[in-house]
């Protein structure tokens, strides 16, 4: 689809499975339809919520091609790359383009905690293997590697590294990035529980999680903040917060899949070693979801 803006709501999509542990493309398309109807700006495949560590490259291909076909150029399809070896990350960058992806989200090396020099070299190496736009995913909390402002200064040498998924959990980082780089990089908030704060401070968009279950509310929240209607945004945000907190737990995949099941656009199947929720834990999360559904705002 040519160039696009890293702006608006980009769902980090769930990967639905069936009871045989196969990718459930019918359910995937059902969720995709809800995202498009709500007005999201693009989609991200194979991120943490897409069970990146357990899906195969063949399944990624299937999901990308299915999305490209279904969306038919309406909004961009972004593929996530989360690999341990530079060589494999570069291979996937090349494949993503051949499958029709419009951009990439790129994590630092997996499993090995690379130092600053190695991390920059890894990102540059992968970026030089493609001309697709790249969003660098900066999440030192979960992935133990921080991409600093000085590292972004080096990465700025490649014009198609043009977005940052900001998941440091430090809202002041949005301001630091804006002060240092102006509009050189688009900044997308990557933590659901900081949505309003980071958008209000100038983030350009969201890479969102609970959007997988609540697409309309997420897009409306984004639009309210960006149109300066902060009071209304805050009211919606207060309703949303108990749900958004499901995004910052190690079991975010199980929790958000349960939420999407309750809103009719997902299923609870996860891929081992993850296990579906059971007992008290399932009841507790279900309680949070059902309480939110019972007083869901009219929008």
JOURNOR-V347550 format. One record per residue. N is the residue number from 0. PHI is phi in whole degrees, 0 to 359 (999 if undefined). Layout:
n->(N | N)
phi->(PHI | PHI)
//
This chain:
n->(0 | 1 | 2 | 3 | 4 | 5 | 6 | 7 | 8 | 9 | 10 | 11 | 12 | 13 | 14 | 15 | 16 | 17 | 18 | 19 | 20 | 21 | 22 | 23 | 24 | 25 | 26 | 27 | 28 | 29 | 30 | 31 | 32 | 33 | 34 | 35 | 36 | 37 | 38 | 39 | 40 | 41 | 42 | 43 | 44 | 45 | 46 | 47 | 48 | 49 | 50 | 51 | 52 | 53 | 54 | 55 | 56 | 57 | 58 | 59 | 60 | 61 | 62 | 63 | 64 | 65 | 66 | 67 | 68 | 69 | 70 | 71 | 72 | 73 | 74 | 75 | 76 | 77 | 78 | 79 | 80 | 81 | 82 | 83 | 84 | 85 | 86 | 87 | 88 | 89 | 90 | 91 | 92 | 93 | 94 | 95 | 96 | 97 | 98 | 99 | 100 | 101 | 102 | 103 | 104 | 105 | 106 | 107 | 108 | 109 | 110 | 111 | 112 | 113 | 114 | 115 | 116 | 117 | 118 | 119 | 120 | 121 | 122 | 123 | 124 | 125 | 126 | 127 | 128 | 129 | 130 | 131 | 132 | 133 | 134 | 135 | 136 | 137 | 138 | 139 | 140 | 141 | 142 | 143 | 144 | 145 | 146 | 147 | 148 | 149 | 150 | 151 | 152 | 153 | 154 | 155 | 156 | 157 | 158 | 159 | 160 | 161 | 162 | 163 | 164 | 165 | 166 | 167 | 168 | 169 | 170 | 171 | 172 | 173 | 174 | 175 | 176 | 177 | 178 | 179 | 180 | 181 | 182 | 183 | 184 | 185 | 186 | 187 | 188 | 189 | 190 | 191 | 192 | 193 | 194 | 195 | 196 | 197 | 198 | 199 | 200 | 201 | 202 | 203 | 204 | 205 | 206 | 207 | 208 | 209 | 210 | 211 | 212 | 213 | 214 | 215 | 216 | 217 | 218 | 219 | 220 | 221 | 222 | 223 | 224 | 225 | 226 | 227 | 228 | 229 | 230 | 231 | 232 | 233 | 234 | 235 | 236 | 237 | 238 | 239 | 240 | 241 | 242 | 243 | 244 | 245 | 246 | 247 | 248 | 249 | 250 | 251 | 252 | 253 | 254 | 255 | 256 | 257 | 258 | 259 | 260 | 261 | 262 | 263 | 264 | 265 | 266 | 267 | 268 | 269 | 270 | 271 | 272 | 273 | 274 | 275 | 276 | 277 | 278 | 279 | 280 | 281 | 282 | 283 | 284 | 285 | 286 | 287 | 288 | 289 | 290 | 291 | 292 | 293 | 294 | 295 | 296 | 297 | 298)
phi->(999 | 72 | 279 | 212 | 258 | 279 | 204 | 100 | 259 | 244 | 294 | 275 | 290 | 289 | 257 | 282 | 243 | 260 | 287 | 259 | 69 | 262 | 298 | 265 | 292 | 295 | 292 | 301 | 292 | 297 | 293 | 302 | 300 | 293 | 295 | 296 | 298 | 282 | 96 | 293 | 264 | 179 | 229 | 239 | 251 | 77 | 278 | 303 | 289 | 275 | 57 | 313 | 284 | 240 | 275 | 273 | 295 | 294 | 290 | 300 | 302 | 301 | 291 | 295 | 296 | 300 | 292 | 299 | 295 | 295 | 280 | 50 | 84 | 299 | 221 | 288 | 254 | 252 | 254 | 273 | 238 | 225 | 230 | 273 | 252 | 304 | 302 | 289 | 298 | 294 | 300 | 291 | 298 | 292 | 298 | 306 | 294 | 294 | 276 | 105 | 296 | 261 | 193 | 230 | 252 | 235 | 270 | 296 | 305 | 274 | 73 | 265 | 274 | 290 | 277 | 302 | 298 | 293 | 294 | 298 | 299 | 299 | 299 | 296 | 300 | 293 | 299 | 287 | 270 | 210 | 249 | 290 | 301 | 234 | 254 | 276 | 267 | 255 | 223 | 292 | 294 | 270 | 249 | 68 | 239 | 262 | 265 | 276 | 301 | 296 | 294 | 296 | 301 | 291 | 293 | 297 | 296 | 256 | 299 | 275 | 275 | 228 | 210 | 230 | 271 | 270 | 233 | 286 | 75 | 250 | 299 | 293 | 295 | 300 | 293 | 299 | 297 | 295 | 297 | 280 | 243 | 58 | 259 | 301 | 243 | 285 | 245 | 244 | 295 | 251 | 234 | 306 | 283 | 241 | 308 | 293 | 301 | 286 | 295 | 296 | 271 | 112 | 300 | 273 | 189 | 228 | 256 | 252 | 250 | 291 | 303 | 297 | 252 | 230 | 296 | 297 | 299 | 294 | 294 | 297 | 300 | 303 | 295 | 297 | 297 | 290 | 262 | 79 | 269 | 293 | 300 | 295 | 299 | 295 | 299 | 296 | 297 | 296 | 297 | 284 | 306 | 301 | 286 | 299 | 293 | 293 | 282 | 249 | 246 | 305 | 265 | 306 | 296 | 298 | 295 | 285 | 296 | 296 | 297 | 294 | 293 | 293 | 265 | 84 | 233 | 198 | 222 | 272 | 297 | 235 | 257 | 302 | 281 | 297 | 234 | 300 | 291 | 220 | 58 | 299 | 298 | 297 | 297 | 296 | 292 | 301 | 299 | 298 | 294 | 291 | 298 | 296 | 293 | 288 | 237 | 297 | 292 | 279 | 230)
//
